[in-house]
Amino acid sequence: MKYVIVLGDGMADEPIESLGGKTPLGYAKTPTIDRLAKEAEIGLVHTIPEGMKPGSDTANLAVLGYYPKKYYTGRSPLEALSIGVDMKETDIAMRCNIVTLSEEEEYETKRIIDHSSSEISTEDAAILLDAVRKELENDVYKYYVGTSYRHLTIWDNGEVVDLTPPHDILGKVIKDYLPKEEALKEMMRKSFDILNNHPLNIERAKKGLNKANSIWFWGAGTRPALDSFEQKTGKKGAMISAVDLLKGIAVGAKMKVIEVEGANGTLHTNYEGKAKAAVNVLLNEGYDFAYVHVEAPDEMGHQGSVERKVQSIEYLDQRVIKIIKDEMEQAGADFRMLVLPDHPTPISCRTHTGNPVPYMLYDSTDKKQYNHFYNEEEAAKSGNEIMEGYTLIDYLLQTK
């Protein structure tokens, strides 16, 4: 038996008037999911433990079977594992986003326009981060390039401080959300002076793209320690994702990390490449489990784009799930596939919420007959509800 999780990051949502009162998942044309749902179990799962902030870090840890309250030490330390930064016990890792701020006002009264700077490419972001590094890096603060707008700062002998995710305050004045630590605030302030009129940003503006004109610190944490996924579950696992967070979790869990060319965490990622990589690692490399993470629905939720969020779900259906299903069936392989989001990213608020999410569990060897579809409303009506999200993987892998 082979096992697959296909996770549409932030895919869950709330009913939207322009979609006739449906959610993006309920509205999207998803013929493959619709077919699977007729033979699959659906239900709700709580991926965010009570009292923890809703985020892809805690939620994906839970989906992989790691109880966040035990294993979570912060988001950025997990990303540091992916980037290859060997953190000391006294190091603090912080996410260093490159964001778009409004230009006219004094720094503290600026607003966050875009947390992703028009989904900036890693290549452009590396140039801008290098400009910041040359001016601001010292023995205490080190800067590392990540993916797209997502980068890393290591604070030597630092402390875990309360920092606000930029995607939580889109459109708001930043004054009340800046770090309390003057050194962090000053680096952010100086970064605007370095970046706003950087030649690359001038060119981006001419192309109609948002300037990537400030760094933004958040997600501070200490070095993580995850148990081996294979020792924990008895299954040999592989991770397929474009984002450093998921790759970092996989590194910490000693899973294989598969890099897919063209996978970039945007709406136009290499969906087919991810699907084919999952099939290959399961059928040809002797792995038992593949985790296919797609960031696009979450990004579209943060952007507040109903149309593009629907499109990302349709891409997930037709360019990931269909390929995995068809190729596994053609190979005659028995498999169990779990489809779910990690958390909701509702269009209405453009950030994460901690509500339970719908799951669909399909078993090619145990096809039941149902008259339901896979979406938030029908999952809630199913009567199936898993209260501890980190136990869901045991259900998938049939280890308990």
C-alpha positions in Angstrom: 0.0 0.0 0.0 1.2 3.5 -0.9 0.1 6.7 0.9 -0.3 10.2 -0.4 -1.3 13.5 1.2 -2.2 16.3 -1.3 -2.4 19.5 0.8 -3.9 22.7 -0.7 -2.5 25.3 1.6 -5.2 27.7 2.9 -7.7 26.1 0.5 -10.6 26.2 3.0 -12.8 29.3 3.1 -16.2 30.7 4.0 -19.3 31.2 1.8 -18.8 34.0 -0.7 -21.7 36.0 -2.1 -20.2 36.4 -5.5 -19.9 32.6 -5.8 -23.6 32.2 -5.0 -23.0 31.5 -1.4 -20.5 28.8 -2.0 -16.9 28.5 -0.9 -14.1 28.5 -3.5 -13.8 24.7 -2.9 -17.5 24.2 -3.4 -17.6 26.4 -6.4 -14.5 25.3 -8.3 -14.9 22.7 -11.1 -13.1 19.7 -9.7 -14.2 16.6 -11.6 -11.4 14.4 -10.2 -12.2 15.3 -6.6 -15.9 14.9 -7.3 -15.4 11.3 -8.6 -13.1 10.4 -5.7 -15.6 11.8 -3.2 -18.3 9.4 -4.3 -16.0 6.6 -3.0 -14.2 8.4 -0.2 -14.8 9.4 3.4 -15.1 13.1 4.1 -15.1 14.9 7.4 -13.6 17.7 9.4 -10.3 17.8 11.2 -9.0 20.3 13.7 -5.4 21.0 12.7 -4.7 24.0 15.0 -4.5 23.0 18.7 -6.5 25.2 21.1 -4.6 28.3 22.2 -2.1 28.2 19.3 -2.0 30.7 16.4 -3.3 29.4 13.1 -0.5 29.0 10.7 1.0 26.7 8.1 3.8 25.8 10.5 1.6 24.4 13.3 -1.0 23.0 10.9 1.4 21.1 8.7 3.3 19.7 11.7 -0.1 18.4 12.8 -1.0 16.9 9.5 2.4 15.1 9.4 1.6 13.7 12.9 3.7 16.0 15.1 1.7 17.4 18.0 2.4 21.1 17.7 2.3 21.8 21.4 5.2 19.4 21.8 7.3 20.0 18.7 6.7 23.6 17.6 9.6 26.0 18.4 8.7 28.7 15.9 8.3 28.9 12.1 11.6 30.4 11.0 13.8 27.7 12.7 12.0 25.1 10.5 12.8 27.2 7.4 16.4 27.5 8.6 16.7 23.7 8.3 15.6 23.9 4.7 18.0 26.7 3.8 20.8 24.7 5.5 21.6 27.1 8.4 23.1 25.2 11.3 21.6 27.0 14.3 23.4 27.2 17.6 21.4 26.6 20.8 21.6 30.4 21.5 20.5 31.4 18.0 17.0 32.8 17.2 15.7 32.5 13.7 13.3 35.1 12.3 11.4 35.1 9.0 12.6 38.1 7.0 9.9 38.9 4.4 10.5 41.4 1.7 7.2 43.3 1.6 5.6 46.3 -0.1 4.9 49.4 2.0 3.2 52.6 1.0 5.8 55.3 0.1 4.5 58.7 1.1 4.4 58.7 4.9 7.0 58.4 7.6 8.0 54.8 8.2 5.8 54.1 11.2 2.7 55.5 9.5 3.1 53.5 6.3 0.7 50.7 5.4 1.4 47.2 4.2 0.3 46.9 0.6 1.5 43.4 -0.3 3.1 40.8 1.9 4.6 39.1 -1.2 5.7 42.1 -3.3 3.8 40.9 -6.4 5.0 37.3 -5.7 8.6 38.4 -6.3 11.0 35.9 -7.8 13.7 34.4 -5.7 16.3 35.9 -8.2 15.0 39.4 -7.7 14.6 39.0 -4.0 18.2 37.7 -3.7 19.5 40.9 -5.3 17.5 43.1 -2.9 18.4 41.1 0.2 22.1 41.3 -0.8 21.7 45.1 -0.8 20.2 44.9 2.7 22.9 42.5 3.9 25.8 44.8 2.8 24.4 47.6 4.8 22.9 45.9 7.9 24.6 42.5 8.5 27.0 42.3 11.4 28.2 39.7 14.0 24.7 39.7 15.7 22.4 39.6 12.7 22.9 37.4 9.6 20.7 37.3 6.5 20.0 34.3 4.3 18.2 34.0 1.0 15.1 31.7 1.0 12.4 31.5 -1.7 10.5 34.3 -3.3 9.6 36.9 -0.6 10.4 34.5 2.3 13.9 34.9 3.8 15.7 34.4 7.0 17.6 36.4 9.7 19.6 34.7 12.5 20.0 36.7 15.7 23.0 35.6 17.7 22.2 35.3 21.4 18.7 36.7 20.7 15.4 36.1 22.4 12.0 34.8 21.2 10.0 38.0 20.8 6.4 38.7 19.8 6.3 39.6 16.1 3.4 40.1 13.8 3.0 38.2 10.5 2.7 40.8 7.7 -0.1 38.9 6.0 -2.2 39.4 9.1 -2.2 43.2 8.8 -2.6 43.9 5.0 -3.8 47.4 4.4 -3.2 48.5 8.0 -0.8 51.2 9.3 2.2 49.4 10.7 3.0 51.6 13.7 1.3 49.3 16.3 2.7 46.1 14.8 6.4 47.0 14.6 8.9 45.1 16.9 9.3 46.5 20.4 13.1 45.8 20.1 14.6 49.0 18.8 17.4 47.2 16.9 14.9 45.2 14.9 12.7 48.2 14.2 15.7 50.3 13.1 16.8 47.6 10.6 13.3 47.5 9.1 13.3 51.3 8.9 16.8 51.4 7.3 15.8 48.7 4.8 13.2 51.0 3.3 15.8 53.6 2.6 18.0 51.0 1.0 15.3 49.3 -1.1 12.6 51.8 -2.1 14.7 53.5 -4.8 17.0 50.5 -5.6 17.3 50.3 -9.4 15.6 46.9 -9.4 12.6 48.3 -7.7 12.4 51.2 -10.1 12.3 48.7 -12.9 9.7 46.6 -11.1 7.5 49.7 -10.7 7.8 50.5 -14.4 6.5 47.0 -15.1 3.5 47.6 -12.9 4.8 45.3 -10.1 4.8 46.3 -6.4 8.1 47.5 -5.1 9.8 45.1 -2.6 10.8 48.0 -0.4 11.1 46.8 3.2 12.1 43.8 5.2 9.6 42.5 7.8 10.6 40.3 10.8 8.3 37.7 12.2 8.1 34.0 13.3 10.9 34.0 15.8 11.9 30.7 17.4 14.7 28.4 18.6 16.3 25.4 17.0 13.7 22.6 16.5 14.1 18.9 17.3 11.7 16.6 15.4 11.5 12.8 15.7 12.3 10.9 12.5 9.2 10.4 10.4 10.2 6.8 9.5 11.0 5.8 13.0 7.7 7.4 14.2 5.4 5.8 11.6 7.4 2.9 10.1 6.9 4.6 6.6 9.6 6.0 4.4 8.4 9.5 3.4 9.2 12.2 0.9 8.2 15.9 0.8 7.4 17.8 -2.4 6.9 21.5 -1.8 8.2 24.9 -3.1 8.4 26.6 0.3 11.2 26.4 2.8 8.8 25.8 5.8 7.7 22.5 4.5 11.1 21.5 3.3 12.5 22.4 6.7 9.9 20.2 8.5 11.0 17.4 6.2 14.7 17.9 6.9 13.9 17.9 10.6 11.9 14.7 10.2 14.6 13.1 8.1 12.3 12.8 5.1 13.5 12.9 1.5 13.1 16.5 0.1 12.3 16.5 -3.7 13.1 19.7 -5.6 10.9 20.2 -8.6 12.0 22.5 -11.3 9.6 25.4 -11.7 7.9 24.9 -8.3 7.8 28.4 -6.9 4.8 28.6 -4.5 2.7 30.8 -6.8 -0.4 30.3 -8.8 1.8 29.3 -11.8 3.9 26.7 -10.0 4.8 23.4 -11.7 1.8 21.3 -10.6 2.4 18.5 -13.0 6.1 18.2 -11.9 5.0 17.9 -8.3 2.5 15.2 -9.1 4.9 13.2 -11.3 7.6 13.5 -8.6 5.2 12.0 -6.1 4.3 9.1 -8.4 8.0 8.4 -9.2 9.2 8.4 -5.6 6.4 6.0 -4.6 6.6 3.6 -7.6 10.2 3.7 -8.5 12.2 4.7 -5.5 10.7 2.4 -2.8 9.1 5.1 -0.7 5.8 4.5 1.1 4.5 8.0 1.6 4.5 11.3 -0.4 3.4 14.7 0.9 2.5 17.0 -2.0 2.1 20.6 -0.7 0.7 23.3 -3.0 1.0 26.9 -1.7 -1.2 28.7 -4.3 -4.6 28.6 -2.6 -3.1 30.3 0.5 -1.4 33.0 -1.6 -4.6 33.7 -3.5 -6.5 34.0 -0.2 -3.9 36.5 1.1 -4.3 38.4 -2.1 -8.1 38.5 -1.6 -8.6 37.2 -5.2 -11.7 35.0 -5.4 -11.2 34.2 -9.1 -7.6 33.1 -8.6 -8.3 31.1 -5.5 -10.9 29.1 -7.4 -8.4 28.7 -10.2 -5.8 27.4 -7.9 -8.2 24.7 -6.6 -9.1 23.7 -10.1 -5.4 23.4 -11.0 -4.9 21.3 -7.9 -7.7 19.0 -9.0 -6.7 18.7 -12.7 -2.9 19.0 -12.6 -2.0 17.2 -9.3 -4.7 14.9 -8.0 -5.8 13.6 -11.4 -2.2 12.8 -12.4 -1.5 11.0 -9.2 -4.8 9.0 -9.3 -4.4 8.0 -13.0 -0.8 7.0 -12.8 -1.1 5.0 -9.6 -4.1 3.2 -11.1 -2.3 2.6 -14.4 0.6 1.1 -12.5 -1.8 -1.2 -10.6 -0.7 0.2 -7.2 -2.9 0.1 -4.2 -2.9 3.5 -2.5 -4.7 5.7 0.0 -4.9 9.4 -0.7 -5.7 12.2 1.8 -6.8 15.5 0.4 -7.1 18.5 2.7 -6.0 22.1 3.5 -3.8 22.9 6.5 -6.0 25.8 7.6 -8.6 28.2 6.1 -7.4 31.4 4.5 -10.7 33.1 3.9 -11.0 35.8 1.2 -13.0 37.9 3.6 -10.1 38.5 6.0 -7.1 37.6 3.8 -5.4 35.7 6.7 -5.4 32.4 8.5 -8.1 31.2 10.8 -8.2 28.3 13.2 -11.5 26.7 12.1 -11.5 23.0 11.3 -10.9 22.0 7.7 -12.5 19.4 5.4 -10.6 16.2 4.6 -11.2 13.5 2.0 -9.7 10.1 2.5 -9.8 7.8 -0.6 -8.7 4.1 -0.5 -8.3 2.4 -3.9 -8.9 -1.0 -2.3 -12.0 0.0 -0.3 -14.3 2.0 -2.5 -17.5 2.8 -0.6 -20.6 4.4 -2.2 -21.6 7.9 -1.1 -23.7 10.7 -2.5 -21.6 13.6 -1.3 -19.1 16.1 -2.6 -15.9 17.3 -1.0 -16.3 20.8 0.5 -16.6 22.6 3.8 -20.4 22.3 4.1 -20.7 18.7 3.3 -17.7 17.7 5.4 -19.5 19.4 8.4 -22.7 17.5 7.6 -20.9 14.1 7.5 -20.7 13.7 11.2 -17.0 12.7 11.0 -14.8 15.0 13.1 -11.3 14.4 14.2 -10.5 16.7 17.1 -6.8 16.1 17.4 -5.3 16.9 13.9 -2.0 15.1 14.6 -3.8 11.8 14.9 -5.1 12.0 11.3 -2.0 10.5 9.8 -2.4 7.4 11.9 -5.8 7.0 10.3 -4.3 7.5 6.8 -1.4 5.1 7.4 -3.5 2.6 9.3 -1.0 2.5 12.1 -3.6 2.6 14.8 
